[in-house]
Amino acid sequence: MALRIPVLVRGINNLSDARYCAGMGAAGLVFTLDPELPGAIDPATVQELAGWVAGVALIGEFGDADPEQLIAVATACGLHQVLLHDAPLFIPGLHPPLPFPVLRETDLITALQALIDPELAHELRSADFAPAGGALLVTLPAGADLVGWQDQLAALARRFPLWLGGDFAVADLPGLVDAVRPYGLVLRGGDELKPGLRDFGGLEELFEALEEVE
């Protein structure tokens, strides 16, 4: 399935989601690996799930992580990228730089402040500790007036490689993508009803709304 824009799916914790999202054309699967974050899974589970999919980037989600520990977990899981809530405590000469691209998550207000604050923009790009490159994830608040924020979001998309996350309404997606032109979208996976049984209704509608029309 070809999608009109790259899509990541975060919160992957079961084989049903991993295989379904890879088959629907997701560019990457995001696994919560920081034990301090809700819904975290262990590296062994990530390795097991990754063995059943191909052609997708494996991404680990972390909060406030020690760079060396983060690299060790990422290496064990074969990650291609990491999603960070906070910048790691990086001390040049003491900690190694992260050897993979970073997707930094922040709120909408902080992201908009970065448009006029060069130091904040530099920090959000993670340039000091992730020379491999970085992008910005803005998770939109629930119930946000997407039409009212489109101009500001479009300005962010011109300044950063911008990913948008949130609980998107299917009807809003095509207009949002056309108006903002983000680099990609971040959707959220879910839990199995029982092993091997998962209701993909809502997620399926989002993928179908993003399907590229030939």
C-alpha positions in Angstrom: 0.0 0.0 0.0 1.5 3.3 -1.1 0.9 6.3 1.2 1.1 9.9 0.2 3.2 10.8 3.2 5.6 8.9 5.5 3.9 7.4 8.5 5.3 6.1 11.8 3.3 4.1 14.3 4.2 4.4 18.0 3.4 2.3 20.9 3.9 -1.0 19.0 3.8 -3.8 21.6 2.4 -6.8 19.8 2.9 -8.9 16.6 -0.5 -8.0 15.2 0.2 -4.3 15.1 3.8 -4.8 13.9 2.8 -6.9 10.9 -0.4 -4.9 10.1 1.3 -1.5 10.1 4.3 -2.8 8.0 1.9 -4.2 5.5 -0.1 -1.0 5.3 3.0 0.9 4.3 4.2 2.4 7.5 7.8 3.8 7.2 8.7 2.9 10.8 7.5 1.2 14.0 8.1 2.9 17.3 8.7 0.8 20.4 8.7 2.3 23.9 11.9 1.1 25.4 12.4 3.5 28.4 11.1 1.6 31.5 10.1 4.9 33.0 7.5 5.5 30.3 4.0 4.0 30.2 3.6 0.9 28.1 7.3 0.2 27.9 8.4 -3.2 26.5 11.8 -4.9 26.9 14.5 -5.2 24.3 13.9 -9.0 23.9 10.3 -8.3 22.8 11.5 -5.7 20.3 13.9 -8.2 18.8 11.2 -10.8 18.6 8.7 -8.5 16.8 11.4 -7.1 14.5 12.1 -10.6 13.3 8.6 -10.8 11.7 8.7 -7.6 9.7 10.8 -6.2 6.9 11.2 -2.9 5.1 10.4 -0.6 8.0 12.6 1.5 10.3 12.9 0.3 13.9 12.6 3.3 16.3 13.0 3.3 20.1 11.2 5.8 22.3 13.0 7.1 25.3 12.5 9.8 27.9 15.5 11.1 29.9 18.1 8.5 29.1 21.8 8.2 29.7 23.5 8.3 26.2 25.6 5.2 26.8 22.7 3.2 28.1 20.5 4.4 25.2 23.2 3.4 22.6 23.5 0.0 24.3 19.8 -0.7 24.1 19.5 0.7 20.6 22.4 -1.5 19.4 20.9 -4.6 21.0 17.5 -4.0 19.3 19.0 -3.0 15.9 17.3 0.4 16.0 17.7 2.8 13.1 16.5 5.9 14.9 15.3 7.1 18.3 12.4 9.2 19.5 13.3 11.4 22.5 11.1 13.3 24.9 14.0 15.0 26.5 17.6 15.7 25.5 20.0 13.2 27.0 22.6 14.4 29.5 25.4 14.8 26.9 28.8 15.9 27.9 31.3 16.1 25.1 34.4 13.9 25.7 32.5 11.9 28.3 29.5 10.6 26.4 29.6 9.4 22.8 27.3 11.2 20.3 24.2 9.3 19.3 25.1 7.5 16.0 21.6 7.6 14.5 19.0 10.3 13.7 16.8 11.6 16.5 13.2 12.6 16.4 12.6 15.1 19.2 9.1 15.4 20.6 7.8 18.7 21.9 4.6 20.6 22.5 3.1 23.0 20.0 3.9 26.1 22.0 7.6 25.2 22.4 7.9 24.4 18.8 6.4 27.8 17.8 8.8 29.6 20.1 11.6 27.9 18.2 10.6 29.9 15.1 11.9 33.1 16.8 14.5 31.6 19.2 17.6 30.3 17.3 19.1 28.6 20.4 15.9 26.7 21.0 15.7 25.7 17.4 19.3 24.4 17.6 18.4 22.4 20.7 15.3 20.9 19.1 17.3 19.7 16.1 19.5 17.8 18.6 22.6 19.0 16.8 24.9 18.9 19.8 24.5 15.2 20.6 23.1 13.7 17.3 25.3 14.7 14.4 23.5 12.1 12.3 20.6 14.5 12.0 17.3 15.2 13.6 13.7 16.0 13.1 10.9 17.5 15.2 7.7 15.8 16.4 4.9 18.0 17.5 2.1 16.1 19.1 -1.1 18.1 18.7 -3.3 18.5 21.8 -6.6 16.6 21.8 -9.4 18.6 20.4 -7.1 21.2 18.8 -8.5 23.5 16.1 -6.3 22.2 13.3 -7.7 24.7 10.8 -6.8 27.5 13.1 -3.2 26.3 13.6 -2.5 25.4 10.0 -0.5 28.6 9.1 1.7 28.2 12.2 2.2 24.5 11.5 3.1 25.2 7.9 5.7 27.7 9.1 7.2 25.0 11.3 7.3 22.6 8.4 9.3 25.1 6.3 11.8 25.4 9.2 12.2 21.8 10.4 11.7 18.3 9.1 8.3 18.3 10.9 6.3 15.2 12.0 2.8 15.6 13.4 1.3 13.3 16.0 -2.0 13.2 17.7 -5.5 11.7 17.7 -6.3 12.6 14.1 -9.9 12.7 12.8 -10.1 10.9 9.5 -11.9 13.8 7.8 -9.2 16.2 8.9 -6.2 14.4 7.5 -6.2 15.2 3.8 -6.7 18.9 4.4 -4.1 19.0 7.1 -1.5 17.3 5.0 -2.2 19.6 2.0 -2.1 22.8 4.1 0.9 22.0 6.3 3.0 19.7 4.2 4.7 18.0 7.1 7.5 15.6 6.6 5.3 12.8 8.0 2.7 11.7 10.5 2.9 9.7 13.7 -0.1 7.5 14.5 -0.6 5.3 17.6 -0.9 1.6 17.8 -3.0 -0.3 20.3 -3.4 -3.4 22.4 -4.5 -6.8 21.3 -8.0 -7.9 22.5 -6.2 -11.2 23.2 -3.1 -12.8 21.6 -3.5 -12.6 17.8 -6.8 -10.7 17.9 -6.8 -6.9 17.3 -9.5 -4.5 16.1 -7.8 -2.3 13.5 -10.9 -0.2 12.6 -9.8 3.2 13.5 -6.2 2.7 12.4 -7.3 1.2 9.1 -9.4 4.3 8.4 -6.4 6.6 8.9 -4.2 4.5 6.6 -6.9 4.5 3.9 -7.3 8.3 4.2 -3.6 8.6 3.5 -3.5 6.1 0.6 -1.9 7.6 -2.5 -4.4 7.9 -5.3 -2.9 6.9 -8.7 
